[in-house]
Amino acid sequence: MDVYTLPNRIFIEDEEVEDVPETTERVLEALYSGKKVQTSLPRPDLVESTFEQLQAV
C-alpha cells in the first residue's frame, strides 16, 4: 500500500511559507523571536488534484 502526504500550510506573521524540511528552522526562529506562527490544513485545490491523480491510477 502506498502512503501519500500533503504539505500543511504554515504562516509566519500572516505570510505563507512553503512546508519543506528547511522550514523547521525558520519556524523555530520565528517562535523564539515572538512572531505569530500558525498552521492550517493543506490547500483545497491541492487535495482535490491529488485525489484526482489517485483515481486515475
ROLUM-259656 format. One record per residue: residue in three letters; x, y, z of N, C-alpha, C, O in turn. Coordinates in steps of 0.1 Angstrom, whole numbers, padded with zeros to 4 digits, always signed. Example, Ala and Ser with C-alpha at 12.3 -4.5 7.8 and 13.67 -1.06 7.14 Angstrom:
<rs>
ALA+0132-0057+0078+0123-0045+0078+0132-0033+0078+0142-0033+0085/SER+0128-0022+0071+0137-0011+0071+0129+0000+0079+0134+0011+0080/
</rs>
This chain:
<rs>
MET+0008-0012+0000+0000+0000+0000+0009+0012+0000+0019+0013+0008/ASP+0006+0022-0009+0013+0034-0009+0007+0044+0001-0005+0044+0004/VAL+0016+0053+0006+0012+0064+0015+0015+0077+0009+0026+0079+0004/TYR+0005+0086+0009+0007+0099+0003+0006+0110+0013-0003+0108+0022/THR+0014+0120+0013+0012+0131+0022+0011+0144+0014+0015+0145+0003/LEU+0005+0154+0021+0003+0167+0015+0009+0177+0025+0008+0175+0037/PRO+0015+0187+0020+0021+0197+0029+0010+0206+0036+0000+0210+0030/ASN+0012+0208+0049+0004+0217+0056+0007+0231+0052+0017+0234+0046/ARG-0002+0240+0055+0000+0254+0053+0006+0260+0065+0001+0258+0076/ILE+0017+0268+0064+0024+0274+0075+0024+0289+0073+0028+0293+0062/PHE+0020+0296+0083+0020+0311+0082+0029+0317+0093+0028+0313+0105/ILE+0038+0326+0090+0046+0333+0099+0042+0348+0097+0044+0354+0087/GLU+0036+0354+0108+0032+0368+0107+0023+0370+0094+0025+0379+0087/ASP+0013+0361+0092+0004+0361+0081+0010+0359+0067+0003+0361+0057/GLU+0023+0356+0066+0029+0352+0054+0030+0337+0053+0036+0331+0061/GLU+0025+0332+0042+0025+0317+0040+0039+0313+0035+0045+0319+0026/VAL+0045+0303+0042+0058+0298+0038+0056+0283+0034+0047+0276+0038/GLU+0065+0279+0025+0064+0265+0019+0068+0255+0030+0077+0257+0038/ASP+0060+0244+0031+0062+0234+0040+0072+0224+0035+0069+0214+0029/VAL+0085+0227+0037+0096+0218+0033+0105+0216+0045+0104+0224+0055/PRO+0114+0206+0045+0122+0204+0057+0130+0216+0062+0131+0217+0074/GLU+0134+0225+0053+0142+0236+0058+0133+0246+0065+0138+0255+0072/THR+0120+0245+0064+0111+0254+0071+0111+0253+0086+0108+0263+0093/THR+0115+0241+0091+0115+0239+0106+0124+0249+0113+0120+0255+0123/GLU+0136+0252+0107+0145+0262+0113+0138+0276+0113+0139+0283+0123/ARG+0132+0279+0102+0126+0292+0101+0114+0294+0111+0113+0304+0117/VAL+0106+0283+0113+0095+0284+0122+0101+0285+0136+0096+0293+0144/LEU+0111+0278+0140+0117+0279+0153+0122+0293+0156+0120+0298+0167/GLU+0129+0298+0146+0134+0312+0148+0123+0322+0150+0124+0331+0158/ALA+0112+0320+0143+0100+0329+0144+0094+0327+0158+0091+0337+0164/LEU+0093+0315+0163+0087+0313+0176+0096+0319+0187+0091+0326+0196/TYR+0109+0317+0186+0118+0322+0196+0118+0337+0196+0121+0344+0206/SER+0116+0344+0184+0116+0358+0184+0102+0364+0187+0100+0376+0186/GLY+0092+0356+0190+0079+0361+0194+0069+0363+0183+0059+0370+0185/LYS+0073+0359+0171+0064+0361+0160+0052+0351+0160+0053+0341+0166/LYS+0041+0355+0154+0029+0347+0153+0031+0336+0143+0034+0339+0131/VAL+0030+0323+0147+0031+0312+0138+0018+0304+0138+0013+0301+0149/GLN+0013+0301+0126+0000+0293+0126+0002+0282+0115+0010+0283+0106/THR-0006+0272+0117-0007+0261+0106-0021+0260+0102-0030+0264+0109/SER-0023+0254+0091-0036+0251+0086-0036+0239+0077-0025+0233+0074/LEU-0048+0234+0074-0049+0222+0065-0043+0225+0051-0041+0237+0048/PRO-0040+0215+0044-0035+0217+0030-0045+0225+0022-0057+0225+0025/ARG-0039+0231+0011-0048+0239+0002-0058+0230-0004-0055+0219-0008/PRO-0071+0234-0004-0082+0225-0010-0079+0221-0025-0082+0210-0029/ASP-0073+0230-0033-0070+0227-0047-0060+0216-0048-0060+0207-0057/LEU-0050+0216-0038-0040+0205-0038-0046+0192-0034-0043+0181-0040/VAL-0055+0192-0024-0062+0180-0020-0070+0174-0032-0070+0162-0035/GLU-0077+0183-0038-0086+0178-0050-0077+0172-0061-0081+0162-0066/SER-0067+0179-0065-0059+0174-0076-0052+0161-0072-0050+0152-0081/THR-0048+0159-0060-0042+0147-0055-0052+0135-0056-0048+0125-0061/PHE-0064+0138-0051-0074+0127-0052-0077+0124-0067-0079+0112-0070/GLU-0077+0134-0076-0080+0131-0090-0068+0123-0096-0071+0114-0104/GLN-0056+0126-0092-0045+0118-0097-0046+0103-0092-0042+0094-0099/LEU-0050+0102-0079-0051+0088-0074-0062+0080-0080-0061+0068-0082/GLN-0073+0087-0084-0084+0080-0091-0079+0075-0104-0084+0064-0109/ALA-0070+0082-0111-0066+0078-0124-0056+0066-0124-0054+0060-0134/VAL-0051+0063-0112-0042+0052-0111-0049+0038-0111-0043+0028-0110/
</rs>
